[in-house]
Amino acid sequence: MKMMINYFKENKKAFYVYGGLFLLFIALIMIAVIPQNGTPYENIAIDFGFAQVTWYAIFILSGLSMGAYLAYLEFKKVGWDTDLLFDALLWAVPLSIVGSRLYYVIFDPSPSYETFIDVINVNNGGLSIHGAVITATIFVIVWTRIKKLNPWLL
């Protein structure tokens, strides 16, 4: 028990950060679900008329933001330059979007892509989180080798 108390004292800030982000995520889920009545749930969060923002996009972007913040804290903890993180994010996010679309196009059960424009047109199809995760993982492996960093320190 004494070891647990000492561990909590040494890592108090981390517990507050992780706990706060968890509560933020729960609050986001409640904002998405409580106003809805009936099923299926409405997947449009905000409708601007010319564009719509879905709850899926809000959850993905909030996860990306929370992950970037946690990575920033880990970079500071390890003693790495945080500019490296932001440089990596500038490459990883767009590449993950491209990887997400490619994964969707490759594994689409009913492909109807006749031209290159059909392949890159996300309005007439979608994205896949699996492709984004795979692309981001490959990017982290390549990026850490180029920068000569040990990813296991994080």
Secondary structure, DSSP 4 states (H G I P E B T S, - for coil): -HHHHHHHHHTHHHHHHHHHHHHHHHHHHHHHHTT--SSSPP-EEEE-SS-EEEHHHHHHHHHHHHHHHHHHHHHHHHT--HHHHHHHHHHHHHHHHHHHHHHHHHT-SS----SHHHHH-GGGS---HHHHHHHHHHHHHHHHHHTT--GGG-
